[in-house]
């Protein structure tokens, strides 16, 4: 019987039209309903009392952006649980981020929400105000129930093994020191920063393939080409991450005279990113072409770039721009990929004149052994992975704390973060001589490409704003945890997504 209550959204909308034509008062509830509990049941029962028929829409799995391991129960199980309730008449799965489009289709007389949505400024998504406008556009109104409420996220975090015990302990201690509301306010405070991003523009290309096996005439792998996708990476991705949180962002980078990809790059930049492009006279825009399978396992990679693309008159042009403009920015973030854009002369100006300087010097196949943070005589915040910092210290045997201390002194850094994959992040607050340990906050990894850039972007902004080093490392870790669930640089970290993830972790 309960299975008959589960309809497609279009069928639910048609059913609503038929019921309204009969003079019935249609009530709609919407949510994730990941873990059914007493609060949900009382909310639904109270909503049913306001009308004749209760319809419920649930957010599809692909659009649940509530943090690690969510949803715990898939969309079909969640729909089945709701349909089993006597107070619920019909259920549909909504394939969208919010209920706005569903409200336009269903046009209920009443849209019922729990009391925790009454204060719209407490809604981290901003969706409730848009949903209210949608229901009122068709003559309906929003109704807030006053039943007992529970946090599904809190129950899941406490009683389901979303995280191992050490991560649960960390989140409990962190929440005691910095409640969710305080962290969200700190994130909001980043909006008044004026930020300059300087670094290599990179076009990331994924060629999706299907392995065919070893060739008949050689000891190498053959694959079948399926399709391809292109992403705006490197400093472009960093600028977009930052632009979601800082109000004013400038991107200084270099593009090729040929194979510039400028139209594609401009189309991908967020509206509040102002690009300053210089042109390589005889080099393409850096492009990295990766051949991957359906699970994103990488077979092979091809680089399109030229060493020392910046020199002579072009280097002078960039240095003159920096000398003239750099002091106008509250923070300068430098994702230095070592692909030839950032020169020693530019580093001298960045280190000397930036009010606040955040740097990452990435090791990759094109610069291994030649590109380390020691190029910078000064930086306020540095983010490296463990191989990068050990290479900078030429030390692979001492404790990580010892290595971090040595590099921190050499670069005269204020805060230094070491990203360690599944081991989380070590954040060194050099002024206080304190090491903070942040565990990995992701339970699912789709693609690690770009996670370090997301960490640099958000942690760097937080340090630039003067937030506590542990808070900066936590926010950066949340951004990285979100990024490993995104294919390459398909989309930037958004404030709504980050705040929802933070909210889930700290409930």
Secondary structure, 3 states (H helix, E strand, C coil): CHHHHEECHHHHHHHHHHHHHCCCCEEEEEECCCCCCHHHHHHHHHHHCCCCEEEEEEECHHHCCCCCCCCCCCHHHHHHHHHCCCCCCEEEEECCCCCHHHHHHHCCCEEEECHHHCCHHHCCCCHHHHHHHHHHCCCCEEEECCCCCCCHHHHHHHHCCCCCHHHHHHHHHHHHHCCHHHHHHHHHHHHHCEEEEECCEEEEEEEEEEEEEECCCCCCEEEEEEEEEEEEEEHHHHHHHHHCCCCEEEEEEEEECCCCCHHHHHHHCCCCEEEEEEEECCCCCEEEEEEECCCCCEEEEEEECCCCCCCHHHHHHHHHHHHHHHHHCCEEEEEECCCCCCCHHHHHHHHHHCCCEEEEECCCCCCCCCCCHHHCCCCCEEEEEHHHHHHHHCCCCCCHHHHHHHHHHHHCCCEEEEECHHHCEEEEECCCCEEEEECCCCCCCCCCCCHHHHHHHHHHHHHHCCCCHHHHHHHHHHHHHHHCCCCCCCCCCCHHHHHHHHHHHHC
